[in-house]
Amino acid sequence: METKKCNQDKPEWQYDEMKLCGVKFDRDECADKYDEHHQNFRDYKKEADERIKLLSLDRNSTIIDMGCGTGAFAINAAAYFRKIYAADVSNAMIKLTRKKAKEAGIDNIEFHHGGFLTYKHNDESVDGIVSTLALHHLPDFWKQIALTRLIKMLKPGGKYLLFDIVFSFDITNYESCVQEYINTMVSRLGEVLRQELETHFRQEYSTFDWVMEGMLERAGFDIKKADYMEGFFANYVCEKKAE
Ligand SMILES: C[S@@+](CC[C@H](N)C(=O)[O-])C[C@H]1O[C@@H](n2cnc3c(N)ncnc32)[C@H](O)[C@@H]1O
C-alpha cells in the first residue's frame, strides 16, 4: 500500500509542520538512529499493550496513530484493530514503519504523509486516536488547532490517548529543574541522548500541564485521567463527549 499524500495547499500564514522544529526526524540519519536510542529506555510492546488496554476496543475498531514515528504503537497494535491510520510528517520515519510492517506481514496499516495540521481523514470517524511524543512539535496556538481537528475525526465516546513531555515542575526553579531533568535522563539513558534533550528545551514546544488540560477541554475532550510523572511527562486518557 503506497503512502498517501495530504494536500499541502495552505494559506501563507499557516504553520508549516513539514519543516520540523528541533530534532530532525525528517532526515534518514536521525530516523535510522531513533529505535537504537529509544529502545534503550522504552519497551514498545509493553507501551502498546498498555494503550490497547486503555482503549478497550474490539477488533473491528479503527485507530489513528498521529506522529507514528517508527511504528512503536502501530506495529505492535495492528493485530488488535481492523485498521490503523499511521500519519507522520517525516517520510524517513514512515519508511521505517512501512519496512517493519512488510517484514511482519502486517497489511492493515494505512500510511499517510501528513500531520496534526494537514492529515485529512476521509473515511468514517475512528474509534480511537493515539499520539505519543509528537504534539510538542507544535506551538500552543497550533496545538489547539491540532486538537480541534483531531476530535472531529473521532466518534462520540471515542478515546484519545496523549503521552508527551508536559511541564508540571516548579517553574520558579526552572534552571535547576531543567538541568537536573537532563542530567537524570542522561544518567539513565546515556550521553547519546543529551543533545536531543537539550534541543527539546531550546527549539521544541512542550507546554505546561494547565495549558494542556485547558486545550484538551476547549477542544471538547473530557479528561478521564491525567497522570504527571517526574514533573516532565504526562499521560492523558480523554474521551470525546457525546453529541
Ligand atoms: C519523538 S517521535 C515519536 C514517534 C512515535 N510516536 C513514538 O512513540 O516513538 C516524534 C514524531 O512526531 C513526528 N512529528 C513532528 N511534528 C509532527 C506533526 N506536526 N504532525 C505529526 N507528526 C509530527 C516526527 O516526525 C516524529 O516521527
The ligand as an SDF file (V2000), in Angstrom:
LIG
                    3D

 27 29  0  0  0  0  0  0  0  0999 V2000
    9.6860   11.5990   19.2910 C   0  0  0  0  0  0  0  0  0  0  0  0
    8.9950   10.9820   17.8140 S   0  0  0  0  0  0  0  0  0  0  0  0
    7.7000    9.9250   18.4360 C   0  0  0  0  0  0  0  0  0  0  0  0
    7.3690    8.8440   17.4560 C   0  0  0  0  0  0  0  0  0  0  0  0
    6.4180    7.7470   17.9620 C   0  0  0  0  0  0  0  0  0  0  0  0
    5.0910    8.2670   18.2210 N   0  0  0  0  0  0  0  0  0  0  0  0
    6.9430    7.0410   19.1740 C   0  0  0  0  0  0  0  0  0  0  0  0
    6.1850    6.8580   20.1390 O   0  0  0  0  0  0  0  0  0  0  0  0
    8.1140    6.6260   19.1570 O   0  0  0  0  0  0  0  0  0  0  0  0
    8.0940   12.3540   17.1890 C   0  0  0  0  0  0  0  0  0  0  0  0
    7.4090   12.0770   15.8730 C   0  0  0  0  0  0  0  0  0  0  0  0
    6.4610   13.1120   15.6100 O   0  0  0  0  0  0  0  0  0  0  0  0
    6.5500   13.4660   14.2590 C   0  0  0  0  0  0  0  0  0  0  0  0
    6.0010   14.8100   14.0930 N   0  0  0  0  0  0  0  0  0  0  0  0
    6.5870   16.0090   14.2950 C   0  0  0  0  0  0  0  0  0  0  0  0
    5.7470   17.0010   14.0200 N   0  0  0  0  0  0  0  0  0  0  0  0
    4.5740   16.4270   13.6510 C   0  0  0  0  0  0  0  0  0  0  0  0
    3.3090   16.9220   13.2260 C   0  0  0  0  0  0  0  0  0  0  0  0
    3.0690   18.2250   13.1470 N   0  0  0  0  0  0  0  0  0  0  0  0
    2.3370   16.0410   12.9220 N   0  0  0  0  0  0  0  0  0  0  0  0
    2.5600   14.7000   13.0020 C   0  0  0  0  0  0  0  0  0  0  0  0
    3.7410   14.1710   13.3840 N   0  0  0  0  0  0  0  0  0  0  0  0
    4.7320   15.0210   13.6970 C   0  0  0  0  0  0  0  0  0  0  0  0
    8.0300   13.3330   13.9320 C   0  0  0  0  0  0  0  0  0  0  0  0
    8.2580   13.2210   12.5470 O   0  0  0  0  0  0  0  0  0  0  0  0
    8.3750   12.0630   14.6960 C   0  0  0  0  0  0  0  0  0  0  0  0
    8.1680   10.9130   13.9150 O   0  0  0  0  0  0  0  0  0  0  0  0
  1  2  1  0
  2  3  1  0
  2 10  1  0
  3  4  1  0
  4  5  1  0
  5  6  1  0
  5  7  1  0
  7  8  2  0
  7  9  1  0
 10 11  1  0
 11 12  1  0
 11 26  1  0
 12 13  1  0
 13 14  1  0
 13 24  1  0
 14 15  1  0
 14 23  1  0
 15 16  2  0
 16 17  1  0
 17 18  1  0
 17 23  2  0
 18 19  1  0
 18 20  2  0
 20 21  1  0
 21 22  2  0
 22 23  1  0
 24 25  1  0
 24 26  1  0
 26 27  1  0
M  CHG  2   2   1   9  -1
M  END
$$$$
